Amino acid sequence: MNAIVRILRARRAAARRAARLLLAGAFALGLIAPAFAEPPLEKTEIRYQGWAGQVTFTELAEDLGYLAPLKLKWVGNTISGPQDIQTVVTGDIDVGGAFYGAIIKLIAAKAPIKAVVGYYGSDANTYYGYYVKDDSPIKTARDLIGKKVAVNTLGAHLEFVLREYLARNGLGAGEAKQVTLVAVPPVTGEQALRQGQVEVSALSGVLRDKALERGRDPLALQRYRSVRTVHRRCLCAAGEVHQGQSEHRPQAG
């Protein structure tokens, strides 16, 4: 029971932090006017994409009442950080999140986007792991040659981590290319692994926890040796790339 209480408290604390970060970002972007100014409100909602099969910190924050008077407006789900922030650039959502590499690529391409706040990292309970079946022969980085690895999207954080792991463990560029990355929605990552469609699957959060709970059978999953990733993402919103330029930002409550 004490463990459950600690988990619930930790999640509430995470939600409060997410709310503070989102509100701070909104202030930074001019979406929220200072209370003493009390201008007419042009915007009271923040459009965003959810993540299939997961509750985001901002969604939890709204449910607990920490975002008031702002409201979130869900416009669909994504499984890709790069896609999420590209949707910010197109103006279809107001905020999105991705790992720093994807953000840097967009900024380098002169896309009108701003990194506002970092919104989560890794701790003992929050991380991505790369998992194999218990009877898998994969034990080292070199064992990944010729194998398929399920990740949520290509060209993003999970690919970077895997490529870095291979390089640090002595695999050359040609050998690393023989490790095939397969884009698989996170909600089906466990299924793809159990059915033999891939040999390794990247899992996190409740999807990882449920997979491990079901791991008491011959297809049990084990934590792949290489990997607790230091996962860093940043919340982004549309904005000018170059300093000294300005743009109209609607006021929100």
Salt bridges, closest charged atoms under 4 A:
GLU42 OE1 - HIS248 NE2 3.53
GLU45 OE2 - LYS73 NZ 3.94
ASP94 OD2 - LYS43 NZ 3.26
ASP94 OD1 - ARG47 NH2 2.99
GLU164 OE2 - ARG168 NE 2.81
GLU175 OE2 - ARG142 NH1 2.65
GLU190 OE2 - ARG194 NE 2.67
GLU190 OE1 - ARG214 NH2 2.59
ASP209 OD1 - ARG208 NH2 3.15
GLU213 OE1 - LYS210 NZ 2.94
ASP217 OD1 - ARG194 NH1 3.50
GLU247 OE2 - ARG249 NH2 2.66
